[in-house]
Amino acid sequence: MFFGALALSTVTYVGCKDYDDDIDNLQTQIDANKASIADLQKFVNEGKWVKSVEDVAGGFKITFDDGKSYSIVNGTNGTNGKDGVDGTNGTDGKNGTKVTIGANNNWFFDGIDSGQSAVGPKGDKGDDGKDGENGKDGVNGKSPRISATTGCWEVYNTETGAWESTDIVANATIYITEVAGNPLIWELHVRELKSDGTYAESSVTLPKAGSIVSMDAVSVDANAKLTLGSTITLFCGKTTAKVDFNGHKYAENEVLVASGSSKIQALINPADVNVQLYNIGLTDSKDNQFFQILKGSIQENMTEKPLSRAAGDKTANKGVYDMNVTFNKDADNFDLANIPAKGSYALTTRDPFGNEIISKYDVTINVDQSAPTLSNATAEAIINTACDLNALMPGTDKVVDCKYSLALTSDPGELKAENITLSGSTITAKSAGTATIKVEYLKTNGEVVKEAAAPTLKITFKYYADPVVLGTMKWTVNAAPSNTADIALTDEVKALFNQTGYSLDANPTIGFKNDVVKVNGADVTYDSQSITLALVDKNAGVSGATTKDWVIRATFKPESVCATTHTVSVNVNNANGSSALGNEVAKVLNFEIVVNPFEGFKWDGRRLAGYFDGNKGTATGVISGTGVNQKVTYNLYGLYSAETKSDAASYIKFDEETPLPEGFTSWFANGGSKTTGDIVVAKAPAKGGVGVARTIKAIYSPFNNSRLENITDEISLTVVSGLGTLKYSGASKEIKNESGTTIEAKEFKIADVANGRDLALKDAKVTLVWTGDKNAQDYLDMSTLASWDGQSTLTVKKKTSAQIVTAQTCKLTLTATDEWGVTHAATVTVVVNKFE
């Protein structure tokens, strides 16, 4: 992001004569820039704001919040004149000028202090008196400009109300600058060269952030429950005499404010606005600003619930911010007499264009002038860690200042002075033990509680079990004896286990790395019995070994382990340690265990290829039972190699795609079984029965463990009849007289698919039905066909009533319905001639 101001020089190459052309050319360039300014103003008017301003060759690239960029640049160089002798080229333009506000609040040009202030001076505080009328608003600050006559940078003097030259030459046609007193905007300026050689400027205000639309004070409790409004208490008072404490001098009747601040929360819309650029304050309904939001204190509100991913992992609550409130002693009429003991205040700020946004008056601030006292206290701290005594001593936020000194005792376990470093309010201890600190303090009423009456803070400095990251253990799901894996220890940790009294904790903390783990489409949780840890000496039993090689060995239970990444934290216990000193745990070992999926089974190569065309399988159903109890069955293991059932059946089950279409019956109902692979298929022509494809899944569940992904073979299976095509081998028949023609049973064969042969009709269990086309119905005696058994010779005659003048071709169809309900048909052509 571009901050400050950058001015860009214009370079134009001209000849000796055509000055008018050059001016016209430059004027055209400026006109183009003015059009660009208009475009930018249009975007701003539409509510867009600028995400970034980048300096580019000849100008700036401005990117708005919608991601679209717009360039505003100087025009191209003018052409050389045609007439006369060409003049020499002009020198290159200077680098852009960066204008910033320095730490001393002066304007700086390329790092050079102009000596001119960017902000107005603060007046001295007058003596207390009666309330007067509100003063007039102060003069707004202005950003630097380039003089239209001298071409030098000018800055605005807020005291005199006049523009003053810096004598710093600008030579720029486009520049951008910060604005004093308004951190939310840039000002982009374009200088236009007029015919008289002077410059006129046009500009546009570019907001750096979206406008805050609304603010609401809220409270967020420990359970992440949000309620509207906020109530806090601040502590203050006034001296009754001069006070000298801890290096600070306080005048008589000086207002004393407690060192602490109180936190409130605010819900700010829109949620994605850059709140950090805003100056947010507090005001009462009379515009008194006795309180302020501390600069730099605005942070995203963080809670564990409801946005947390894991316990203790706090995440931001969208649009909700924490901010610290304290007294604004610089307020124009700040006096404790003017501040109510309990008042209502509103959050206030201004948008980039100076419009005030104000919340409801639902921030309640209690002003407590009771001058709280401090009491003896205890605290805990970690050795070799700098600690803030103001944070350890309860109540320090309710007093003005504290002064700390050592007051070590002869109590057992008390540290020696040489083991403690105390500097101001920061203390560090080199070893474990206790340290007694005397706490002198200044109360908000100006009273100093000195050493004799001062409370003490007794700190117990404890050891801290350093975390040791061991890395990653990997294991692929398998059965014993391949169900263990080791992770190496550091030399430091190994050395501990070589000493007496150190052991691996029997209750490690193990869990999934990810909050949600899905297996086979369902959420699963960690099984505490799936992984056990033990400390193992790999050199135990090794002949000649003189040292111990300690590792942590994990034993996995394949029936319950989950193939995912686990996190492990396990303590190294010190039996000689003390919980009081925190050294009962010597180290905390952290590592990850990556459990890879089971690889011991694959469906590839297990299908019997003869039954498949790609993923389309075909199986011949077996007829069982008789009469109404007759059914078509099949065992799905018949589609796979013999060892599939013999070696893996205990981990295999079958299923079908659900939901089933309307009217379909599950193949695993009516005596079927997903466990054994038996299916029962309805006879044709029932819906979803014989001859209709259905998606079947053969599911291998490793170790019957629901925490391991199933290994599935999905096929489209059609259960078919054991009989195939009905074939007619005879020739066309002719009827020439009343005797008719004959069709022989041996002229028909039906395929026995299962056994790879053809069957005669008498050997096939089929039901026969003759039908005919319209000619057959009109000219043949169909009644003689109904009783044919498929074994004898069939005589076909002309219908007695039919008088044939012209020969007619008839089609007779024999339909054989088998036990599976499947029909097989063959057609015989019969020509009926005119009888002679």
N, C-alpha and C positions, 0 to 999 in steps of 0.2 A: 504494500500500500504506500502511496506517495504522500508524504507529509511536508508541511511548509509550503514554499512557493518556488516555482521554477520559471524563469523567464527565458525565452528563446530569441536569439538574435535573427534578424532578417538580413540576408545577403542578396544583393542584386547587382548584376553585371550590366553596365550601360556603355554606349558609345558617347562621342562628344556632342552630337547634335540632337538626336531624337528624344529630348527630355520629356516632351509632351506625351509621346508614345509610352515612355517608361512610366510616367505617372499614371497614365490611363491603365497600363498593364497592372501596376501595383494596386490601383484602385479596384480593378476587377478581382484581384486576389482578396482584398479586404472585404469586398461585397460577398464573396463566397464564404468567408469566415463569419460575417454577420448572419448569413443564412444558417450557418451551423449553430451559432449562438441561439437563434430562434428555435431550432430543432431541440436543442438541449433544454431550453426553457419550457417547451411543449412537454417534454418527457417529465420534467419536474412537476409541472402543473397536473400531470396525470397521476402523480403520487409515487413516481419512481424515485429511487435513491441510488447513490453511486457507491458501488462496492470497491472500486479501485480507480486510481488515476496513475497512469504510467507515462513517463516522458518518452516520446518517440522522435524520430528525425523530423524536425520542423514543427513539432507541436506536442499534443497529448493524445493518448488513447484513453477514453473514458468508458468504463464498464458499469452498466446499471445492474440492479438487483435481479432483473429477469435474464441476465446472462448475455444480453446484447451489448456489443461494443460500438463506440462511435469515435471517430478520429477527427480532431480539429487541428489543422496544420496551417503553416504559412503557405502561400502560393509558390509556384515554381519560379526560377530565375527569369528575369526579363531578357529578351533577345538583344543582341548587339544592334546598334543603329546602322542603317544602310548607307547614309550619306556621311561624308566627312571622314576624318581619321579616327579610327577606333581609340577609345581611351583604354587605359590599363584596367585590368580586372580589379575589383575591390578585394580587400583582404577577407579571409574567412571570418564569419561571425564568432563572437566569444561564446564560451560555454554558458549554459543557462545559470541564472542566479537563483540560489536557494534561499528563501527567506523564512526564518524560524524565530520562535520565541525562546530565548535562552533561560538558563536557570535563575538568572537575576531579573527575569521578566522584561528584559530589553529586547528590541528587535535586532536580529543578527542577519547580515548579508554575507553569504559564503563564509560563515564562521567569524566574521568581523563584527564586533560590537559597535552598533551605531551610536550608542550612548543615549538613545531615546527609549523611554519606557513604553511597553505595550499595554500596561495597565495603569490606571490612575492611582495616585497615592492614597493611603488610608489616613484619615484625619485623626488627631489626638482625641482621646476620650475626655469629655468634659466632666465637670463636677456634677454630683448628683443634684437634682433640683426637681421642681414640679414637672409633671408631665406636660409636654408641649404638643403642638400639632405635628402630624407626620410630615417629614421632609419630602422635597420633590425627588423624583427619580433621578439617579445619577446619569451622566452622559455615557452613552454606549461607546465602546471602543471601536476603532476602525482599522481595517487592514492597510498595509502600506500601498502606495500608488506611485505611478510614474508621472512626473510633472509634464504637463502638456507643452510647457514652454522651454524648460531646461533639459528634459530627458533624464533627470536624476531621480532617484528614489526619494519619496517624501513619506514622513510618518506623522501621525496626528497627535498633537499634544492635548491631552484631555484637560489639563489645567487651564491652558490659554484658549483652547478651542480653535487653534490654528494649525494649519499644515506647515511642517518644517522640513527643509531640505537636509538630506544627509550628505550631499556632495558625492554620492556614489552613482556613477553613470550606469543607466540600465540598458539603453539601446535594445529594447525588446518590443515585439509586436504582440506576443501572446505570453501571459504569465499567470500563475496560479498561486494563491496565498492562503495561509491560515487566517482566521478572524479572531482578534483578541476578544476574550470573554464569551466566545461561542465555539466550543470544541466540536460542534455537530456539523459544521459546514466548511466548504471551500468557497472561495470566490475565483471564478475564471474571468480574466480580462482580455479583451482584444482591442488593440490600439489602431485607429484608422488615420492614415496620413491624409490631411486635407490639402487643398490646392494652395493654401498659404504657407505650407511647410510645417504647420503645427499638427498636433495629434488630438483626436477625440477618442474617448474610450466607450466601449459597450461591455457589459459584464452580465454574468449569470451566477446566481447562488446555487451551489450544488450540495444538497444534504448528504452527509456521510452515512447516515443510518435512517432506517424507517422510523416513522413517527410513532411514539407511544400513544396508544388510543385510550387506555384506561389503566388505573392502578387500584388495587385493593389491599389493604393491610389484612393479613391473615395470621393464624397461629397453627403451627404444625407440631403435634405432640409426639411422644416417643413411639407411639403406635402408628405414626404417619397419618393420623386423623387431622384433617384440615377444617378449621372453623374460621368464620369471618371475624375480623377485628383482632386487636392485639393490645395487651396490657403489660406495662413494664414499670419498674421502679428505679429511679436514679437518686443518688445520695449527694447532698451538698450542705453547705453551711457558710459561716462568716467568722473571720477572726475578731477577737475583742481587743487584741493588742498585737504588736509586732511579733513575728515568730521567725526563728532561724532553725531550720531542721534539714539535716541530711544534705547540706550544701546549698539549700534554697532559702531565700529570704521572702517573707510574706508581710505585706503592710497591714496596718490596723484597718479593720472593716473590709478587708479583701475577701471576695467570694472564693470559697474553697470548693472544689469539685472532686468527688471521689475518682480514683484512678480508673475504675472499671466502667465499661459501657454495657448496655443491655441490648440483646438481640431481638429483632422483630423479623417477620417474613412479609413479603409482598408478592401478590399475584399480578404479573404485568403482561399486558396484551399490546400488540401481538407477541406471541411466545418467542418468535425468532428475532426480535429486535435486539440490537447490540446495546444492552443496558449499560455496559461499561463506559460508553461515551457520554452518558447523561449525568448531569448534576442533579441528584435527587435530594430534596430537603424535607423539612417538616414545618408546618405553619398552623397557627390557630386561625379562627375566623376573622381576626382583626389584623392579620398579616404579621403577627409577632412570630419571630423565628428564634425562639429561645433554645431550640434543640436542633441538632444537625446529624446527618448521616455521615459517619466517618469516611473520609476519602480512602478508597482502596478496599473498603470492607464488604462491598457488594459481591456476593458469590452465589453460585447455584445452590439451592437447597438440596441436601443429600440425605436420603433415608434408606433403610434396608427394605422397607415395605412401602408400597406394593411393587416397586420396580426392581427389587434385588434379584440377582441370579443365584446367590447362595448366601447363607447366614454370614453376617458381618460384612458383606460386600455392598456398600452403599452406592446408589446411582442417583443421578440428577432427576428432580421432579420438574417436568417441563413447565416453564413459565413462572416458577416459584423461586424467589431469591431471598437469601439471608442478608441482613444489613445491620450494622451496629449503630446504636443511637447514644449520643452523649450531649452534654450541654454545649451551647454555642455562645461562649463568653464574649465573642466579637460582635454579637447582635447589638444593634444600635441602642436599644433601651434595656439591655440585659441588667436585671437587678432582681435579687431574690424576692423583693417586695412585690415585684410585678408578676411573678410566676405563681400560678395557683398550685395548691398542694395536690390537686387532682385536676387535670385538664384534658380536653379532647383536641386532638391534632389530626391534620390530614397530610398525606404525602403530596409533595408538589414537585413539578419539574417543568421544563419548557421544551417544546419541540424545536426542530432545526430553524423554524421561522419565527421563534420567539413566542408562540402561543402557549399559554399556561395550561397544564393538565393537572388536575387536582383530584384526589380520592375523596371518599367519604371521611367525615371526622370521626373515625373509629379507631384511632390510636390513642389509648388512654395512658397518660404518663403521670405516675405518682411521684411527687418530689418529697423525699424523706430528709428532714433536717434534724433527725434524732441523734446524730453522731454515734453510730454503732461502734462497739468495741470488739477487740479480738480476744480469743481465749486460747489456752494451751491446746495443742493439736499434735497429731501424729501423722506420718506419711511414709510412703515407701518409694524407693528410687532404685535405679540400676547402677551398679558400679561402672566407673569409667565412662559415664554419660553425663554431659552437662545438663543440669536441671534448673528450672526457673523457680525460685523460692516463692515468687508471687503466685505461681500456679499451685504449689504444694500447700501453702498456708491458706486455710479457709478464711474468707471474709476480706481479703486484701482489696477486693474490688469496691468495698464499701468505705474505705479510708483513703486519705489523700496520698500518703506515701509511707513506705516502710524502710527501716534500716536494720540490716541483719549482721549479727556477730556470733562468733563461736562461744558456746557456753558448755564446753565438754565436761562430763562428769566422770566419776570413778566407777560407774556401774559396769558390771561384767559385759563384755562385748562392745563397749564404747570405743570408738576409734581414737587414734592419736592425731594431734593437729597436723603432723607431717603427712598424714594420709588423706588430708582434705585440702581442697583449694576453694576458697571463698572469695569472689570478686563481685561486689555490688549485690545483685540479687541472683547471681549464678553460682551454683555449688557443684563440685565434682569430688567423688571419693574414689580412691585407688583400690580399696579392698572392701570386703563385706563387713558390716557391723552397724552400730548406731552412732548418730551425731546429734547433739542437742544444740539448737540455734536459738539465740535470744532475738526477739522481734520487737524493736522499738517502732512506734508509728505515730503519725500525725492524723488526728481525728478531723472530721469535717467542721467542727466548731473551733478549730485552731488549737485544741489541747494536745500537747505532746505527751505520750505515754513513754516515760523514760525507762532505763534499764532495770531499775529496782522493781518497778511495777509491770514491766513488759512480760507478755506471755512467752512461752517457749514452743518451739516446733521440734519434735523428736523424729528424726528421719532414720528409717532402717534401710540401709543400702544392701541390696541383694545381688547375688550372682544372676547372670542371665545365661540361660542355656543357648549357646550359639547354634543356629541352624546350620546343618551341613547338607549340601545338595550332592547326592550320590550319582545322579544321572538317571538312566532308563534301563529297566529290565524288560526283556522281551520273551514271550513264550507263545507257542502255537498250541491250541487246544489238542490234547491227546490223552490217552489213557496211561495208567501206570505201566511200566516204571518211568515213562517219559513225561511225568506230570510235575516236574520240579524245575526251578530256574534259580540262578544265583546272581547277586549283585555284589561287586567288590566294595570294600571299605577303604577310606583314606588311611594313610599311615598313622595319623593322629588318633583316629578312632580305634584302629587296631591296637595301638599302644594302651589305650584305656582298658580294653578287654583283657590285656595281659596283666593288669593289676587286680589285686583282690578287691572285691566289693562292687565291681561294675558289671552290669548285666543288661540284656536287651529286655525292654518292657514287654510284658506278656499281653498287653492290650493296645496294639497299634490302632491308629485311626486310618481306616481304608475306605475309600468310596470312589464313585465314578467321577471322572474329571468334569464331564458335562452334567448339567443339572438334569436334563431330560435325555434318556437313552431309550430309543425305540428298537424293538426286536420283533420281527414278523408283524409289524404294524401296531404293536401294543407297547405301552410304557412299561419298563421293567425297573426294578430297584436292586440295589446291591444285597447279596446274600452273605451275611457275616461268616458263614462256614465255608465259603467258596475259596478263600485264600488264607492260609496260615503261614506265619513267619517263625523262623528259628535261627539262632546264631550257631553257625557250623564252622568247625575248624577243618578245612579241606586237607590239611596235612595229617589229620588223625589217622593212624594206621599206616601212614606212608613210611616205609622202611628208611631209616637214616635221616628223617626230618628232624631238624633241631629247633625250628621256629613254628609258630602257629600262624596259619593263613586264614584269618577270620573272614567270613562272608555272611551275608544274610541270605538264607535259602527260603524261597517261597514254595509251598506245596499247594497245588491247585486241585480242586475237586471238579472234574469235568461235568458231573451231573448238575452243577449249580453255578459254575463260573460264567461270566459274561464276556464276550469278545469285544472289549472296548478298552479305552485307556483309563487306568485307575491312578489315583493319587494316594501316596502312603506317607504317613508321618509317625515315627516311632521314637520313643525316648531311650536314651542310654541312662539308666538309673545308677545312682551312686549311693550304695547302702550306708556309707559313712557320712553322707551329707545331712543337712538340716533344712527342713521346710521353712524355718524362721529366717534363714539366710538365703533361701532359694537355690541351694546347691545340691538338692536331692536329685536333680536332673542335670547331668553333665553336658549332654548334647541332645539336640533334636535332629534326627536323621530324616531327610525328605527325599523321596524319589518317586518315579512313575513306573507303573507296570503296564506295558502294552500287551494285551492278550489278543493274539491274532485268531481269525476264524479257523474252525476245524477243516483240515485238508485231506482227511482220510477216506473220503467217499466222493465219487463223481458218478453221475448218470451216464456220462459219455461212454459209449461202447457196451452199455448194458441192454439197450434195445435189441430185439431180434429183428434184424433188418428186413426179413421177408414179410413182416406184417406192416411195414411203414413205407409211405411215400412222403418224404420230408417229415413234417410233424403230424401227418394224417395217418392214423392207425386204423386197421381193420381186423376185427376178431369175429370168429364164428361162434354164435351162441349155442349152448348145449340145451337140448330139450329134456326136461325132467318132469315127472308126474304125468297124470292122465286126467282127462275130462276138465272140469273146472279148476282143478289143482295144477294143471299143466302150466309150466313157466319156462322162460328162456333164461339161462344163467351163464355166467362166465367168471373165471378167476383172473384178475388183472395181472397176476404174476406171470401168466402165460405169455405176456408181451415182452418179458425180460429174460435175461440169461438165468440159468438154474441157480448160480451162486448168489444171485440177488436175493432170492428167498432164503436160501440156506444160511447165508452169512449176515444178512442185514435186516431180515424181516422184523426183528424186535425193535428196530428204530424207524420202520416204514409204516406209513398209513396212507390211505387214499382219500381223495375228496373230489367233488365236482364243483364247477363254477356255479355260484349262486348270485342273485336269485334265479330260480328256474323259470322259464317261460310259462305263461298261463296254461294250465292243463297238463303240464309235465309232472311225472312222478319221479322221485329220487330213485336212482339205480341202487342206492344203498338201503332202501326200505324193503319191507316184505321179505326179509330173510337175507338181505345183503349186509355187508359189514365193511366199514372203512378200515378196520384193523386187519382183517384177513384178506381183503381185496376181492371178496365175492360181490358180484353185482347181479341184480335181477332186472331184466329188461322186458318191458311190455311187448306183446306180440303186435306185429303190424296189423292194421294201420293205426294203432293208438298213437297219440301225440308223444313225440320224444322216445318212441320205442325202437324196435328193430328197424334198421335202415336209416335212422336219423342220427347225425353226428352230435356229439356232446363233448364239452371240454372236461377232461379228467386230469387231476393232478396226482402224481406219485410223489409223496413228501417224505424225505429222509430227515429225521430230527435227531441230530447228533446227541447221543447219550440221553435221549428223551428230555433234553434240557431246554426249557422254554426261554432261556436267556441266550441261546445260540440260534443264529439264523438257520432256518430250514433250507435244505438243498432240494429243489423242486424240479421235477420233469413234467412239463405241461404238454399234453397232446390233445388232438381232436380225434376222438374215437367213435367209430361206427361199428355197432354190432350187427352182423349180417346173418342171413340164412345159410344153412349148410348146403343148400342147393343153388345151382347157378342157372345158366341159360337153358331154356327149353328149345330144342332144335327139331325141325321137321326136315327129313331127308328125301321125301317122296317128290314126285313130279306133280304138275298141275293136273287136275282131274276134269273129265268131260262126261256130261250126261247126254247120250244120243237117243235113248229110248226109255220106255217105262221101267226098265230094270235098274236104271240109275248107275252109280259108280261106287267103288269101295275105297275106304281108307284103312290101311293096316296099322295096327298098334305098333309094330316093329319099326314103322317109319318115324316114330318119335323117340327122342332120347333127352334126358335131363342131366345136367352136369352135377356130379357129386364133388363139390369143391373141396371138402375136407380130405377126401381120399384120392383126389386127382383122377377120377374116372367118370364115365357116363353110365347112367342107370336107365333101364327100361321103365316105362310108366308103372308097370305092375310092381316093380321093386322100390319105387319111391313112394313115400307116404304123402300123397297129394290128393286133393279133391279136384275133379275135372268138371269144367263147364264150357259148353260150346255156345258161341254167339256169332251172329252174322251181320254183315252190313245191310243196307237197305235192299239191294238186289237179292241178297240171300233171303231176307225176310219176305220178299215179294214172290220169289220163284222157287225156293226150296222148301221141302217138307222138314221144318226144324224140329217137329215133335219126335222124330225118330232118333234124335241125337242126345236127348236128355238122359237116357239110361245107359249110356256107354260107359264101360268100366275100365277102359284103357288096356284091356287084354285081348279082346276079340276083334274081328273085322267089323268095321262100321260101314253100313250101306247108306248112301246119300241119294235121295230121289227128288225128282221134280214135284212141286206141289201139284196135286191133281187138277186144281182149278186153273192152273196157269196155262195159257195158250201162247206158245213161243212162235213168233214169226221171224224175229231176228235174234241171233245168239246173244246171250247175256252172261257177263262175267260176274261171278259172286265171290265174296271173300268170307271164309269161315275162320273164326279164331278160337283156338283151344287155350283155355286159361287153366293152369294148374296152380292151386293154392297149397303151399306147403305148411308144415307144422309151425313155422315161425310167423305164419300169417302173411308171408310174402307171395306175391303172384308172379308166375312166369308164363309167357304167352308165345304161341307160334301160329302162323296164318297159313291156311291152305286155300289155293285158288281153285274154284270149280266153275267150268264153263257149261252153261245149259244151251244146247243146240235146238234147232227146230227139228221136230221129229219127222222122219220121212214116212 
